[in-house]
C-alpha cells in the first residue's frame, strides 16, 4: 500500500517541480545584432570579425546556454553554443569568395531570434599562375596548360586566352585547373589565363603571366599529277597520282572527286582508269593526321567521244493497232564508228538505231538503246511505250430524278479508253456542250425541260483519237417527275360545307397532275396538321373525321408534295349543324320559356291596369220569399274575388245558386261574399231570370255588379244593397 501511495503522489510532485523549474527559467530575447569588424567593405587578405550580440531578459539564477548560428546567403557557415551573450566568427584572411549577406540567429530556452542582414564585400582576387608544356609543337599538336589561384576558395570560371582571344574555358570548384589545348595557328602565340568568381557580385581577376608557345608547320602537303594529260578523249587511259614527300605517324592519303573517295592509302599512290565524259571535273589529293589536313587539287577535261543516246517514238501517241517506230540518236566525235542496239527490258530487239512494230499489249513496255565505241558504252533514258486504247461507247444517265422545270445534271461515262477523253453532250442531234477530262466520265449541267418527252432528246459522244470516229451513246432514259398542280379539297358525302353533328365526314384531297409517290397532309386552321399519308400512288387521298363535332368546325385545307414540289389547296369552311334531338330540345325549351314569359307578362299587365291595395270581404244575405204556392226556395248568392283583372266573368267570377234543402226548416240562410273593391265583380243570375228585365243604370244586366273604384268601400255596400233589393223585387214579380 505504501508503494502504491508513493506511485500515485510521485507524478504530482514531478509536475510541481517541473513547473517551478520552467517558471524559474523563463526568458525573452530582446534583440540580436551583428557587427562586421573592422568594416563591411574590405580588400582581399584582410582579417574580418563577425560579432553576434544577444540582449536577453530572464529570471534564471543559473547560467543560460545560448546557441549562435552565423549564416551567409542563408547557409550556415559557423555555429557555437556559449553561456556568453556575445560570440565572434573570424575569417582570417578574408577572400572575395567570403563576400555575401550575413546574419546570426540566437536560440535560448526554445526561443529564437535573428539579427538583421548585413552585406560583406571583399574585393580583389589572387592573380593566377599559368604553366604550359611543351612550349614548342607542330601544327595540330596539343599542349597541357595549368592555371592556378591556390589561395582562393569558391567556384571559378577559368579562361585560357591567346592575346585576349578565348581558346577554352572551364568551371571548377578547385583553385587550380589543368586542360589540353589544341593550337592550330602557325608561328608564335602568347597564352595567359584569368579566373572569375561565380557569385551574384562576381569579380574577375587580373591576367596571369604570359607563356610563349611556338607552333611549327607539319610538312605533309601532297602534290597531284595527271598522265598522259589533264585533257583526254573518252576511251583514253588516264592516271592520277597523289605524291607525299614526308611520312609522319598516323598519316592517311586520299584521292577524291566531289563527295566520292576514289582511292585511299598511307603514302603516295597512282589511280588509273579509262576516261569517260562524266570523269571531267576537279580531283583532290589530301593528307590527314589526327589534327592536321593538307590538300592539293587539279582539274581533268574529258572530251566526249559520242553523246548519251536519245530514244524517240513516232508518233508520240499511238493507239492499239496503229504502227509506231523508235529511233536512237547520238552525236559522234569525228568519223569514229559506233554501234547501236535497241532493247525492250533486258531483251535485245534489234541491232541498229531504228525499230518499227504494230502497237498493242504485246509491244507495251520500257525501251532503251545502247551505243558502244572504244570500250565506252552509253545507255539512253528508258522510254515507256504504252499503246493508247480507243474510248468505248459512252452511256448517258441522269444524276438523280429529272424534275420538269428544274435544272439537272447528266453524266456521260465510258468504261474504258486512254485519257484524256473528250465528251460531247448532244440535244436534238446538235452538240450543246463539250468537256476534255482526265477521267472516264464528265458531268453536264442542263437548264430544264418543259415536258416528259424532252428527256429523250439527250445523248452524248466520246473520243480520244482525232484520227478515229466518235463513239455515241443511246438516247437518255430517265425517270421524269412532274410537279403537282394545285390540289382540290372536297367533302363527302354531302358535297356541301354544312354537315350534321355526329356524322362521319370524308375529306378528299386530289390533284390532276403530278408524278407519284405523293405525300398528302390535311390541316385544320386552328388544330394544325390532322393526318399525313406518304407513298400515295393514286392522284388522291382521303381523311375521315369520325363523329364530327362543334370543335371540328372551321377552315380546312390539304397539301400535296412529291419529289418536284409541293402545293396547297384553297381553304374550305366546314360548318357543323346541331343534331336533331338537340334542336327538338332547344325548341321545347324555347316554347316553355315563352309560356313562362307570357304568364309573367299577364300578371304584370293586370297589376299595371288596377294596382289595388287591400281586399275586403262583403257578406250578403239573400233570402228568397216563399211563393204563394208555398214552394219554399232559397237562393244564395256569393261573389268571389277575381284572380285577374282581365279575366272573363264566366271564368274569373263565379255565381252560386243553390236551392234550400227540403228538409231545412230555416227561413233564410246567410252566405258570405268576399269582394275586392278594385276588381270587376260579376254576378250572373240564375237561368230563371226574366229576360225582359230592364238594364240597370250602369247599362248592365240585372244580377251583375261592377266596381272599378278601388277606394269606394261604401259604394260597394250600397251597390250590394241595391242588387239585393232588385233581386228581391225580381223574385216578387216572378211570384
WOBEL-V843915 format. One record per backbone hydrogen bond with DSSP energy under -1.0 kcal/mol. CO is the residue of the C=O (numbers start at 1). NH is the residue of the N-H. If there is no record, write none. Layout:
# WOBEL-V843915
CO_NH, CO_NH
This chain:
# WOBEL-V843915
1_5, 2_6, 3_7, 4_8, 5_9, 6_10, 9_13, 10_14, 11_15, 12_16, 13_17, 14_18, 15_19, 16_20, 17_21, 18_22, 19_23, 20_24, 21_25, 26_59, 28_57, 31_55, 33_53, 35_51, 37_49, 40_121, 42_123, 46_94, 48_91, 49_37, 50_89, 51_35, 52_87, 53_33, 55_30, 55_31, 57_28, 66_82, 67_107, 68_80, 69_105, 70_77, 70_78, 71_103, 72_75, 75_72, 78_70, 80_68, 82_66, 85_54, 87_52, 89_50, 91_48, 94_45, 95_98, 96_99, 100_120, 101_73, 102_118, 103_71, 104_115, 105_69, 106_113, 107_67, 108_111, 111_108, 113_106, 118_102, 120_100, 121_42, 123_44, 129_148, 131_146, 133_144, 135_214, 137_216, 138_141, 141_183, 143_181, 144_133, 145_179, 146_131, 147_177, 148_129, 149_152, 155_198, 156_172, 157_196, 158_170, 159_194, 160_167, 160_168, 161_192, 162_165, 165_162, 168_160, 170_158, 172_156, 175_149, 177_147, 179_145, 181_143, 183_140, 187_215, 189_213, 190_163, 191_211, 192_161, 193_208, 194_159, 195_205, 196_157, 197_199, 199_202, 203_197, 211_191, 213_189, 214_137, 215_187, 216_139, 218_220, 223_243, 225_241, 227_239, 230_301, 232_303, 233_236, 236_275, 238_273, 239_227, 240_271, 241_225, 242_269, 243_223, 248_251, 252_288, 253_265, 254_286, 255_262, 255_263, 256_284, 257_260, 260_257, 263_255, 265_253, 269_242, 271_240, 273_238, 275_235, 276_279, 277_280, 281_300, 283_298, 284_256, 285_296, 286_254, 287_294, 288_252, 292_289, 294_287, 296_285, 298_283, 300_281, 301_232, 303_234, 305_333, 310_329, 312_327, 314_325, 318_388, 319_322, 322_359, 324_357, 325_314, 326_355, 327_312, 329_310, 331_307, 333_336, 339_372, 340_352, 341_370, 342_349, 342_350, 343_368, 344_347, 347_344, 350_342, 353_328, 355_326, 357_324, 359_321, 360_363, 365_385, 366_345, 367_383, 368_343, 369_380, 370_341, 371_378, 372_339, 373_376, 376_373, 378_371, 383_367, 385_365, 388_320, 389_418, 395_413, 397_411, 402_481, 403_406, 408_446, 409_399, 410_444, 411_397, 412_442, 413_395, 416_392, 421_437, 422_463, 423_435, 424_461, 425_432, 425_433, 426_459, 427_430, 430_427, 433_425, 435_423, 437_421, 440_414, 442_412, 444_410, 446_408, 449_405, 451_454, 452_455, 453_456, 454_457, 455_458, 457_428, 458_476, 459_426, 460_473, 461_424, 462_471, 463_422, 465_468, 471_462, 479_402, 481_404, 482_515, 488_510, 490_508, 492_506, 497_575, 499_577, 500_503, 503_548, 505_545, 506_492, 507_543, 508_490, 509_541, 510_488, 513_485, 518_536, 519_561, 520_533, 521_559, 522_530, 522_531, 523_557, 524_528, 528_524, 531_522, 533_520, 536_518, 539_511, 541_509, 543_507, 545_505, 548_502, 549_552, 550_553, 554_574, 555_525, 556_572, 557_523, 558_569, 559_521, 560_567, 561_519, 565_562, 567_560, 572_556, 574_554, 575_499, 577_501, 579_583, 580_584, 581_585, 582_586, 583_587, 584_588, 585_589, 586_590, 587_591, 588_592, 589_593, 590_594, 591_595, 592_596, 593_597, 594_598, 595_599, 596_600, 597_601, 598_602, 599_603, 600_604, 601_605, 602_606, 603_607, 604_608, 605_609, 606_610, 610_612, 627_630, 630_632, 644_647, 648_652, 649_653, 661_664, 673_618, 676_679, 686_689, 690_693, 696_699, 700_696, 701_704, 709_712, 711_713, 713_717, 714_718, 715_719, 716_720, 717_721, 718_722, 719_723, 720_724, 721_725, 722_726, 723_727, 724_728, 725_729, 726_730, 727_731, 728_732, 729_733, 730_734, 731_735
